Amino acid sequence: MHSEKSEESKRQHRTKEHLKQALIKLIKEKGYHNVTVKNIVDSAAYNRSTFYVHYPDKMELAKDLLTAMLQGLEKSLGMPYQRGRKKYTANLNELSLDIVFYIYKNRHFFELINQDDTLPGLHIQFPQTIVKIYKEQFVFETINHIPVNMEYFKRYTAYGFYGLLQNWIRNGFQETPQEFIREVLDLAKTHIYSIEYIGNEPSIN
């Protein structure tokens, strides 16, 4: 019985993934607002009734896709770090930014930032997710311990990083992830002395 439920769960997950991939492909071809449920099911080789088992409409599928990808982004940013252990930027290497490998692995999705008529919320929530992670999960020390408004510093650093990511994506990932990370770390060393991952405390509400 348990294995049957497990198989059903896997099948549902697989179906949702196919629908999400179809939506990504179609947004690139014709823009989000021109995509219909019929387009999605035709592209994914399902029927409408299968779609409506999982989502009431296209908007809910789009929300599910964006939420899943940004949750993955958030998880990837903390991956290389041990909670409570300080890392000095002088010692960081290409393995210090898993987020870059995550974006490259899921580049089919992140290329959607190149579209004008794209996934609703992507252009706003992508950089906001990086800001949120920096604000809530990391402690930064500046070079020479120069005192600064740390909220401004984190926002400045997060949007700077997002700008570099955006440029890398728009240029078709010309540099390898390793090359891109090396460039980012060289810049980080000019203003960040150390990084400490404190993780995300469980929410009370």
PyMOL commands that set and color helices and strands:
alter all, ss='L'
color gray80, all
select helices_A, chain A and resi 2-30+32-34+37-44+48-54+58-78+89-91+94-96+98-105+107-114+122-137+143-145+150-170+177-188
alter helices_A, ss='H'
color red, helices_A
select strands_A, chain A and resi 86-88+138-142+192-197
alter strands_A, ss='S'
color yellow, strands_A
deselect
rebuild
show_as cartoon
